[in-house]
Amino acid sequence: MKRSWNFNPGPAALPLEVLEQAKEAFVEYGDQGLSLLEMSHRSKTVERIVEETERLLLELIDLPSGYRVLFMGGGASAQFALVSMNFLRAGTIARYLVSGSFAEKAYREALTVGQAEVLASGKAEGWKRLPDVRQLKVRTDTAYVHMTTNNTIEGSQFRDFPDTGTVPLIGDMTSDILSRRLDWTKFALIYAAAQKNLGPAGVTAVIVKEELLRAGSADIPAIFQYRTYADNHSLYNTPPVHAIYMMKLMLEWAARQGGIPELEKRNERKIGLLYEAIDAGDGFYRGIVEKPYRSTMNATWRMADEELEKRFALESEREGFIGLAGHRSVGGLRASAYNAVPEEACKALAEFMNDFRRRRG
Ligand SMILES: *Cc1c(COP(=O)(O)O)cnc(C)c1O
């Protein structure tokens, strides 16, 4: 098989070695005479896989004790609702940093549950910039502050995180978890659907402070309470076992690469190649996001007109590049270079971009 240069925004590229490992377990797991997909989630084997995956994730991000990892369904979109269902009480207000369309969706879900407000928004500026969160004042009637650390669709990423004091900070890190070093302890809850940096679609990792777990609503259905997942080690109901297993393989792969410090260096080199190609040559490619706010995961750009953008998408596909069309809501083009996208793929794309510019510029 010739592997494509996969720049899909999500579900996204996975390391070939992880796919090969998963293939084996697909037919028979260990020497057990059956596959993982056929195994009871109450078996010791599955229990161990879930435990191991939790341990590996906490080790990689080097969080001190006091945090738990939950494995949940429904993608990041379910978390938009669950966060407010669990933590938005009457008399308090959930406050949102609306930095992109996923952040806005999260905010809109909170409005269906209780009182929510926008702390700062980048919408009026076409998502080109991020609000300065360093001086943010958070009122004491705030249930929690929610932010999206990397705006997958627009291609922007926060470098700074607000100091929210005793108010829990909640982060949607779906598209940049494990991609860079950061002070994880600033967050009381982090969630990430797996299909960008953690594995296949079907499971969401929720990293949550025990303190916050205990403060969650107890009067909503059990299946929606974070507490239920914590108390039952994510085995309250049948979890997506194979997706969790693949996340475990991804985490082991990440550790073998040298963990977050090494992945971060690689990611900076990778995205650097793409931004260099975008910035070369007098606005043939125009980055959508202003430079200080550019994402290390998703590079977005526009070209002179939609005709040229379409041609770029078409020709790049012919050359074996996948997933470069921008999100339908912003248009243009986007290259998503998550952890598993190899450096060679970014080199090849940068070369293609330079070549295309010379031919069409
Ligand atoms: C992809 C993505 C989502 C949506 O995830 P689903 O699993 O499809 O619900 C939400 N937030 C961010 C930051 C994303 O990148």
The ligand as a Tripos MOL2 file, in Angstrom:
@<TRIPOS>MOLECULE
LIG
   15    15     1     0     0
SMALL
NO_CHARGES

@<TRIPOS>ATOM
      1 C1        -13.3710   18.0910   16.2610 C.3       1 LIG1
      2 C2        -13.6540   18.9980   17.3820 C.ar      1 LIG1
      3 C3        -14.8810   18.9810   18.0530 C.ar      1 LIG1
      4 C4        -16.0280   18.0920   17.6370 C.3       1 LIG1
      5 O1        -15.7680   16.7760   18.0060 O.3       1 LIG1
      6 P1        -16.8800   15.6340   17.8360 P.3       1 LIG1
      7 O2        -16.1760   14.4410   18.4170 O.co2     1 LIG1
      8 O3        -17.1650   15.4930   16.3820 O.co2     1 LIG1
      9 O4        -18.0700   16.0270   18.6140 O.co2     1 LIG1
     10 C5        -15.0420   19.8490   19.1160 C.ar      1 LIG1
     11 N1        -14.0800   20.6750   19.5150 N.ar      1 LIG1
     12 C6        -12.8770   20.7220   18.8860 C.ar      1 LIG1
     13 C7        -11.8260   21.6770   19.3660 C.3       1 LIG1
     14 C8        -12.6390   19.8850   17.8000 C.ar      1 LIG1
     15 O5        -11.4510   19.9360   17.1630 O.3       1 LIG1
@<TRIPOS>BOND
     1     1     2 1
     2     2     3 ar
     3     2    14 ar
     4     3     4 1
     5     3    10 ar
     6     4     5 1
     7     5     6 1
     8     6     7 2
     9     6     8 1
    10     6     9 1
    11    10    11 ar
    12    11    12 ar
    13    12    13 1
    14    12    14 ar
    15    14    15 1
@<TRIPOS>SUBSTRUCTURE
     1 LIG1         1 GROUP 0 **** ****
